């Protein structure tokens, strides 16, 4: 995803969040407060990291421009980029429906009593770094979701993080991460800075310590899709490091390993792999590669998989719960929503801009939107199952990503005033 798209997406999510729930009063500890200076920060993750994260998005995303001078500069004779045509008619109505359903979904927040760390991670991926959850079921006090995870709040009775005495480790398994590096990938996707604080009991650390632990955990042949996504954001171009076994690693090696690895085509792992590769290539560009042909090979593979995914799509805009392994509709609606959301999110973030208006993507948006509207409206006071939550967040993330890249740049024109412009006064003549 380009820097501009990243920033537009952040703004889009903030608009959705603003529409979803009224901001609580400015009492201490609410998740809507800006983060204070580090030396004054109270020991409370309810303080939103939004201010810090917003600054990090600007500075970190700007690292590429510094490493490649002129990357974002317009050439003297280069034509100015064309402004996309504003949304009208059916597309404008669809955008409004999508945003309305996301706002209604967000207005029924997750909480730390009923929802597991893995569900909170998915919630943060869908709604961004400013998203809030409730501290306990039925509580009125919101806390920042990213902050709650980083401060190791118990969520559904599970704590995501542990320490072995030296390293910060994010647990993998039921209720936690689905795969290694998923938590780091979420932090990277939300632009959380390396200096952002992590706490495990009395242990004070930072995201930088988690980054170091994920570097040390790199293993040949393992699923490194989340690690690649995270380190493509946090690691410097050309940086190398040693894993726990003493082997040399780099982001380029991660890309090469993931390109050569086979993922289960019947699970979300196949999309995780493609999302990591797509983000890394977009983030790092075509320069500074030891293997100059690697970016082209990755891009060709991604393009082939994009076309395959679109051919595999069902007529109603959905994908089968078995992802790339089967075509056809299914009675497993939660599975279809989860698969359709994951595939659509990857396509929305990786396809070139000129392909985002493809009717097949629009059909998928409509399918995901219908499923979210139906499932969100049927939710009762009882907590939904983890599978239902993950399916809803998968669809919500797809809509947010598509909105940020396609709808947000096409803001409809301001309605013209019915009144004619007043005639200039004679005194001004």
Secondary structure as UniProt FT lines:
FT   HELIX           3..20
FT   TURN            28..29
FT   TURN            31..32
FT   HELIX           38..40
FT   TURN            45..46
FT   HELIX           50..61
FT   HELIX           63..67
FT   TURN            69..70
FT   TURN            76..77
FT   HELIX           89..106
FT   TURN            112..114
FT   HELIX           117..127
FT   TURN            129..130
FT   STRAND          132..134
FT   TURN            137..138
FT   STRAND          142..144
FT   HELIX           145..150
FT   TURN            151..152
FT   TURN            156..157
FT   STRAND          161..163
FT   STRAND          168..170
FT   TURN            174..175
FT   TURN            180..181
FT   HELIX           182..189
FT   TURN            190..191
FT   TURN            194..195
FT   STRAND          197..200
FT   TURN            201..202
FT   STRAND          203..206
FT   HELIX           207..216
FT   TURN            220..221
FT   HELIX           225..234
FT   TURN            237..238
FT   STRAND          240..242
FT   TURN            244..245
FT   STRAND          248..250
FT   HELIX           251..260
FT   TURN            265..266
FT   HELIX           269..284
FT   TURN            285..286
FT   TURN            292..293
FT   HELIX           294..312
FT   TURN            315..316
FT   TURN            321..324
FT   HELIX           333..350
FT   HELIX           353..355
FT   TURN            356..357
FT   HELIX           359..377
FT   HELIX           386..402
FT   HELIX           403..407
FT   HELIX           408..410
FT   HELIX           426..428
//
